[in-house]
Amino acid sequence: MTAADTFTGRAKPVGDDLSPLWAPRSVAVVGASDNPAKWGYWLASGALSGRGRRAVHLVNHRGGTVCGVPVARSLRELGGPVDLTAVVVPAAVVEETVTGALDLGSRALLVISDGVQRLPGGSALLRDLARRAREAGARLLGPSSLGIVDSAQELRLAWGHFTPGPVAIVTQSGQVGSELAHLLHRHGSGVSRFASVGAQADITFEELLAGLATHPATTAVIGYLEGVRDAAGFLSAARALRAAGKPLVVLAVGDSAAGSAAARSHTGALTGSMDVLDAACRAVGAVRARTPAEAAALAHALAAGVRPRSDRIVVVSDSGGQGALAADIATAAGLRVTPLGSGTRARLAEALPDGPAPGNPVDLAGAGEQDLSSYAAAAEAVASDAGAVVLTGYFGRFGVDSPGLGEAECAVAHRLTRLARTVPVVVHSMAEDGPTVDVLVRGGIPVFPDVETTLRAVAGCLRWERAVARDVPSPAPVGEGDRCSYPAAREMLRDAGIPVPEAGTARSAEEAVTLAESWPGATVLKADLDHKTEAGGVVLGLRTAGEVAAAHRDLTARLGLDSVVVERMDERAGVVEVLVGMRHDPVFGRVVVVSSGGVEAELWRDTVLELAPVDEAGATAMLTRLRSHPRLLGWRGAPGVDIPALARAIAAVSRMPVATCEINPLRAGADGVLAVDALVFRGHSEEETA
């Protein structure tokens, strides 16, 4: 996929009732087949598995039987209305089939058939099918959908096997959705609802996501994205899930695509679509995963109710090596593995009197083999000192490798499940399954086959627990507009409450000298260009009238300018340069960016961003995420900068009613901030350009 395809486009508003899709009283499968290698077989057999709840009709133009059930040759033979019609026929006859289903009174259509959009006039046909469905009071999912599943409704119209469970999957790739369902099954979890959106001719990803907020069987959600069509709908659905206490895990792909201003500003070049999606997730309290494995593990842990009480974990291991690896991975994931308190060390020493000196990680060092109860005893002893307890190592395999130990190991597992009611317990076991793992999973303790997955799941659960959803405006399309002159940009910053140096515009060398003599210290001359430094349009440190005059004559002659800006130079000591920018993302709207500033901003790429606007507290939090944050606090004896003043400037930029604003650098010192260069594009609405 190209950058232009990623997270772009807009869709119809969210809202119509989708109950005929999820709770139909009757289902027809058009294209039913007896061949297990064909889609028609999987849809037919899946539909028949729900015959206890609804009428099921199978249709194939050849007639006969499918899965032992008589087949109608056409929808017309069915006579009465059908709530949901599943279409799995060649692309060339999809239009005819949809027409027949609407004539029969279907209120929902699931179009599995692929290739409709590749037919001559396919795009127009998709729009027409969606329009005709809407006009008939029906909704259409697909085409090119992998299908739908609702475990509570015993509705299975998809290829593959789906284990019932608490996690819903809404996916823009059917195959990725199938992989997620398989991974959940391996974790001892399963699917409450599954929806592959296909081409989204009518029903959208955002609508399906929104419907899960009130779906009783769903306790956590995975959404796989290849693009957001309706940003307002996505944000609204994610907020509704958060309000309902249902964690949303977002898995996405995308290029780092900057908008049209990228070539003119660091702000655009420093940020891409995935950065903005991360910011959108933070704004609505969702969490993003990097891979299907991470998404499934995190959703499983969240659905199991893992809510770490803090970022401090205690690792209990029967191997010094595995404990040390776990500590390293936990630290890299943003968790803390810190020494135990004196009270906890005393409890641990009492619980394991013959064990090693208590520490974190807790190394049982063979004690587990001698007495399996030491696993539970150690976890219980450290529980009050932990945001979560993580077991890593051999526990879970004793009963598999030595069946005579199975009963004792299961008894320990039951103790751990009781402990998990008071503190989150997550287990990495060298056993992927077995009686002990079954006890743990049934008791609400997630068990994972590798330690990195285990600890990233814990870290993700902590991110979700700490996330706070906030209100951001619905995205509004804004064109780039014209660049403001530098003097006009300075005035806009001053009006926003952001300090700027003394300055003026000089058309002659004499005017430049007069301006420079009106303030003490050094002077800067600037050409009014997009990238002044790259064009050689900035001359610093001018201290005499002769230097100012010569610089003015050089700039105007070399760059063909009528005038230049004459500005007082900021000569404060201990200043840190920061880039602060705001731009409009084509999907999610206003984005505020903070980065290490200066001409090397793109080289260091020390950047954080949020959906705009942010308040001063949000701006302060952004600063803490910079790798260069220690420089702001004071580094190697340098004074710290005025953090409140810097946060006020960031918040002010995030509220400016423009398409693009970039201050680079914003010079932050102990006595405040000063914007010494700025690039602003005014912006306009789509209506103004129509």
Secondary structure, DSSP 8 states (H G I E B T S, - for coil): --GGGTT------S----HHHHS-SEEEEET--S-TTSHHHHHHHHHHTTTTTSEEEEE-TT-SEETTEE-BSSGGGG-S--SEEEE-S-GGGHHHHHHHHHHTT-SEEEE----GGGSTTHHHHHHHHHHHHHHTT-EEE-SS--EEEETTTTEEEESS---EEEEEEEES-HHHHHHHHHHHHHTT--EEEEEE-TT-SSS-HHHHHHHGGG-TT-SEEEEEES--S-HHHHHHHHHHHHHTT--EEEEE-------TTTTT-HHHHT--HHHHHHHHHHHHT-EEESSHHHHHHHHHHHHTT---SSSBEEEEES-HHHHHHHHHHHHHTT-B-----HHHHHHHHHHSTTS----SSEE-TTHHHH-THHHHHHHHHHGGG-SEEEEEESTTSHHHH-GGGHHHHHHHHHHHHHHTTTS-EEEEES-SSSHHHHHHHHTT--EESSHHHHHHHHHHHHHHHH-----------EE---B--HHHHHHHHHHTT-----EEEESSHHHHHHHHTTSSS-EEEE--SSSTTTTT-EEEEE-SHHHHHHHHHHHHHHHT-S-EEEEE----TT-EEEEEEEEEETTTEEEEEEEE-STTHHHH--EEEEES---HHHHHHHHHTSTTHHHHH--TT-----HHHHHHHHHHHHH--SSEEEEEEEEEETTEEEE--EEEE--EEHHHH-
